[in-house]
Amino acid sequence: MAIAKINELRALAPDELSKRLETYEREMLEVGDNPKKPGNLRKAIARIKTLLNEEKKAPKKEEAPRKKTEEKPEKKKVK
């Protein structure tokens, strides 16, 4: 399986990202003779975990951003 780039991963749904994460973790255990494969897999796993964490921490679409309802009172000038 080719290692996906971040732009390709961003287009996937969270459940598909979880499936790919499991696949890459299994592949890490079965690394063959290719010396670059473990590094590439670690990077792909990190990318996927980053995307999953971003989705968890991102504000939900239904929630409106917080707005200040009150203005700060003006400071009185001291003579």
JOJO-V623032 format. One record per backbone hydrogen bond with DSSP energy under -0.5 kcal/mol. CO is the residue of the C=O (numbers start at 1). NH is the residue of the N-H. If there is no record, write none. Layout:
CO;NH  CO;NH
This chain:
5;9  6;10  7;11  9;12  13;17  14;18  15;19  16;20  17;21  18;22  19;23  20;24  21;25  22;26  23;27  24;28  25;29  26;29  26;30  27;30  28;31  33;35  34;37  34;38  36;40  37;41  38;42  39;43  40;44  41;45  42;46  43;47  44;48  45;49  46;50  47;51  48;52  49;53  50;54  51;55  52;56  53;57  54;58  60;63
